[in-house]
Amino acid sequence: MNAIISPDYYYVLTVAGQSNAMAYGEGLPLPDREDAPHPRIKQLARFAHTHPGGPSCHFNDIIPLTHCPHDVQDMQGYHHPLATNHQTQYGTVGQALHIARKLLPFIPDNAGVLIVPCCRGGSAFIAGSEGTYSERHGASHDACRWGTDTPLYQDLVSRTRAALAKNPQNKFLGVCWMQGEFDLMTSDYASHTQHFNHMVEAFRRDLKKIPFSA
């Protein structure tokens, strides 16, 4: 099978959630092996450069997905103690690239996977700063509150819509949500399930009955 450099269209997968969804992986980045970018796997940009020292990009551009995605919380400035090349072994290791690789055998050869990174470590439903949201930059780096009308939620909805609008052929796979534990630090932690379900219902209304996997 020939590698597709520029897929004709994308299967869009939004990756969101709390600390377990972030690129908090403690493993050493292996950009020349398991963590190597793939020509059929992209992400929606958030920062000013594709990666530290890399080409410039703009918010919601389609760029290569690396081991350290463009989530709300920027992890690219961290380095593993054993990293010998901070230009390629920058940041921490997330799951998105590996999830996308698992999906490739199940989609047509002329299609790719477009990841929409919307994770924020340390976030919760009933604790944390709400932060701010702008159409030009998405949720602010200090946005730590999920819900149905928070900056993180606006970021989730608007970036998913932006990914789908890139090409009328793009198809939405769903949202992959990975949980965190910050809500356990409050006395109202038992309401987490209710808050989460309300957010999922709102997201499905806003994007017309789409899959949401937690």
C-alpha positions as CSV (number, residue, x, y, z in Angstrom):
1,M,0.0,0.0,0.0
2,N,1.4,3.4,-0.9
3,A,1.6,6.1,1.7
4,I,-0.9,8.9,1.2
5,I,0.9,12.2,1.7
6,S,-2.3,14.4,1.5
7,P,-5.5,12.5,2.4
8,D,-8.5,13.4,0.3
9,Y,-10.5,13.8,3.5
10,Y,-10.3,13.1,7.2
11,Y,-12.1,11.1,9.9
12,V,-12.3,13.7,12.7
13,L,-11.7,12.5,16.3
14,T,-11.8,15.0,19.1
15,V,-9.8,14.1,22.2
16,A,-10.8,15.9,25.4
17,G,-10.8,15.4,29.1
18,Q,-8.9,16.0,32.3
19,S,-5.5,15.0,33.5
20,N,-5.5,11.5,32.2
21,A,-6.3,12.8,28.7
22,M,-3.3,15.2,28.7
23,A,0.2,14.4,27.3
24,Y,1.3,13.6,30.9
25,G,3.0,10.4,29.8
26,E,6.3,9.9,31.7
27,G,7.9,7.8,28.9
28,L,10.8,9.1,26.8
29,P,9.5,10.4,23.5
30,L,10.7,8.2,20.6
31,P,10.1,10.5,17.6
32,D,12.1,8.2,15.2
33,R,10.2,5.1,16.3
34,E,6.9,4.6,18.0
35,D,6.2,8.3,18.3
36,A,7.0,9.2,14.7
37,P,4.5,11.4,12.9
38,H,2.4,9.7,10.2
39,P,1.6,11.4,6.8
40,R,-2.1,10.4,7.2
41,I,-2.5,11.6,10.8
42,K,-2.9,15.3,11.5
43,Q,-4.1,17.6,14.2
44,L,-5.9,21.0,14.5
45,A,-3.3,23.6,15.5
46,R,-3.6,25.8,18.6
47,F,-0.1,27.3,19.1
48,A,2.1,29.6,16.9
49,H,4.4,26.8,15.8
50,T,3.8,23.2,14.8
51,H,6.4,22.2,17.4
52,P,9.3,23.9,19.3
53,G,11.5,25.4,16.6
54,G,9.2,24.3,13.8
55,P,7.2,26.1,11.1
56,S,4.7,28.7,12.1
57,C,1.0,27.9,12.0
58,H,-2.3,29.5,12.9
59,F,-5.1,28.6,15.2
60,N,-7.1,25.7,13.7
61,D,-4.7,25.0,10.9
62,I,-4.2,21.4,9.9
63,I,-0.7,20.3,10.9
64,P,1.2,17.1,11.6
65,L,0.3,15.3,14.9
66,T,3.3,14.6,17.1
67,H,3.6,12.8,20.4
68,C,2.8,16.1,22.2
69,P,-0.5,17.5,20.8
70,H,-1.8,21.1,20.8
71,D,-4.0,20.8,23.8
72,V,-5.3,23.7,26.0
73,Q,-2.5,23.1,28.4
74,D,0.8,23.4,26.5
75,M,3.2,20.6,27.5
76,Q,5.8,21.2,24.8
77,G,8.2,23.1,27.2
78,Y,8.8,20.0,29.4
79,H,11.6,17.6,28.8
80,H,12.2,14.0,29.9
81,P,15.3,13.7,32.1
82,L,16.8,11.2,29.6
83,A,16.0,13.3,26.5
84,T,19.2,14.0,24.6
85,N,17.7,16.1,21.8
86,H,15.2,18.7,23.0
87,Q,14.3,19.6,19.4
88,T,12.8,16.2,18.7
89,Q,12.3,14.7,22.2
90,Y,10.4,17.8,23.5
91,G,7.5,17.7,25.8
92,T,5.6,14.8,27.2
93,V,3.9,11.8,25.5
94,G,0.2,11.8,24.8
95,Q,-2.1,9.1,23.6
96,A,-3.7,10.8,20.5
97,L,-1.1,9.7,17.9
98,H,-1.3,6.1,19.0
99,I,-5.1,6.1,19.0
100,A,-5.0,7.5,15.5
101,R,-2.6,4.8,14.3
102,K,-4.9,2.1,15.6
103,L,-7.7,3.6,13.5
104,L,-5.8,3.8,10.1
105,P,-6.4,0.1,9.2
106,F,-10.2,0.7,9.4
107,I,-10.5,3.7,7.1
108,P,-10.1,4.0,3.3
109,D,-6.5,4.4,2.1
110,N,-7.2,7.9,0.7
111,A,-8.5,9.1,4.0
112,G,-6.6,10.3,7.1
113,V,-7.3,10.9,10.8
114,L,-7.7,14.5,12.0
115,I,-7.3,14.8,15.8
116,V,-8.8,17.8,17.6
117,P,-6.9,18.2,20.9
118,C,-9.0,19.8,23.6
119,C,-7.6,18.4,26.8
120,R,-6.7,20.3,30.0
121,G,-4.8,18.7,32.9
122,G,-6.1,19.7,36.3
123,S,-9.6,20.5,35.1
124,A,-12.8,19.5,36.7
125,F,-16.6,20.1,36.6
126,I,-17.0,21.5,40.0
127,A,-13.7,23.1,40.8
128,G,-11.1,25.3,39.1
129,S,-10.9,28.5,37.2
130,E,-13.2,29.0,34.2
131,G,-10.7,31.0,32.2
132,T,-11.7,32.8,29.0
133,Y,-12.5,31.9,25.4
134,S,-11.9,33.8,22.2
135,E,-12.7,32.8,18.6
136,R,-9.1,33.6,17.6
137,H,-7.3,31.5,20.3
138,G,-9.8,29.1,21.8
139,A,-9.8,28.5,25.6
140,S,-7.2,30.3,27.6
141,H,-4.4,28.2,29.2
142,D,-5.8,28.8,32.6
143,A,-9.3,27.4,31.7
144,C,-9.9,24.5,34.1
145,R,-13.7,24.1,34.3
146,W,-15.8,21.8,32.2
147,G,-19.6,22.2,31.8
148,T,-22.1,23.2,29.3
149,D,-21.2,26.9,28.8
150,T,-17.6,27.2,30.0
151,P,-14.6,28.3,27.8
152,L,-13.4,24.6,27.7
153,Y,-16.8,23.6,26.4
154,Q,-16.8,26.4,23.8
155,D,-13.3,25.3,22.7
156,L,-14.5,21.7,22.4
157,V,-17.5,22.6,20.2
158,S,-15.9,25.3,18.1
159,R,-12.8,23.3,17.2
160,T,-14.8,20.2,16.4
161,R,-16.9,22.3,14.0
162,A,-13.8,23.9,12.5
163,A,-12.3,20.5,11.8
164,L,-15.5,19.3,10.1
165,A,-15.8,22.5,8.1
166,K,-12.3,22.0,6.6
167,N,-13.8,19.7,4.0
168,P,-17.4,18.7,3.3
169,Q,-16.2,15.1,2.9
170,N,-14.8,15.0,6.5
171,K,-16.6,12.5,8.7
172,F,-17.0,12.8,12.5
173,L,-15.9,9.7,14.5
174,G,-16.8,11.1,17.9
175,V,-15.2,12.4,21.1
176,C,-12.7,10.3,23.1
177,W,-12.9,11.6,26.7
178,M,-10.4,10.5,29.3
179,Q,-11.2,11.2,32.9
180,G,-9.3,12.9,35.7
181,E,-9.6,13.0,39.4
182,F,-9.8,16.6,40.4
183,D,-13.5,16.5,41.2
184,L,-12.7,14.1,44.0
185,M,-11.1,17.0,45.8
186,T,-14.4,18.7,46.5
187,S,-17.3,17.7,48.8
188,D,-19.7,17.6,45.9
189,Y,-17.7,15.0,43.9
190,A,-20.8,12.7,43.7
191,S,-22.4,15.2,41.2
192,H,-19.6,14.5,38.7
193,T,-21.7,12.0,36.7
194,Q,-24.6,14.4,36.4
195,H,-22.4,17.2,35.2
196,F,-20.7,15.0,32.7
197,N,-23.9,13.6,31.3
198,H,-25.3,17.2,30.9
199,M,-22.2,18.2,29.0
200,V,-22.5,15.2,26.7
201,E,-26.2,15.9,26.0
202,A,-25.4,19.5,25.2
203,F,-22.6,18.5,22.9
204,R,-24.8,16.1,21.0
205,R,-27.4,18.8,20.6
206,D,-24.9,21.3,19.4
207,L,-23.4,18.9,16.9
208,K,-26.5,17.0,16.0
209,K,-26.4,13.5,17.6
210,I,-22.8,12.5,17.4
211,P,-20.8,9.7,19.2
212,F,-19.2,10.4,22.6
213,S,-16.9,7.6,24.1
214,A,-15.7,7.9,27.6
